[in-house]
Amino acid sequence: MPGWHVSKSGTRFEAVQALDMAVRAQFGHLSKDTARGVAP
């Protein structure tokens, strides 16, 4: 799913969508506990 996620408003929902796209591009899927162990 290559491409850009662009938004004028930049809400939290749109930020999560961009992160979802990045995770799916890197790892191929997004599931429960995907980010376990990631430091804030």
N, C-alpha and C positions, 0 to 999 in steps of 0.2 A: 504494500500500500504506500508507494512513494508519493510525495507531494508536500505541500505547505499547508499549515493550518493558520489562517489569517483572520483576525477579528478586530473590529473597531472598538468594541466595548472592553474586551480583556477581563471578563469575569472569572471567578474561580472555576466555573464549569468549563469554560473554554480552555483554561490552563490545564485542567485534568485531561481534556480531550487531546491536547498536544502531547502530554506525557504518555497517554495511552498509545498514541501513534508511534512515539519513539520506542517504547517498550516492545510493541508488536514488531516494529522494524528490526530491532536488535535480537529479540528472543523468539519471535514467531507466535507468541501467545501471552495472555494475561490471565492469571488465575489466582485463587486464594493464596495468601502468603508469598506472593511474588517478590515483595519488597522486604521480606523478613531479613533482618540483619543489616539493613541499610541505616547508617548513622544519620541523624538530622544535621 
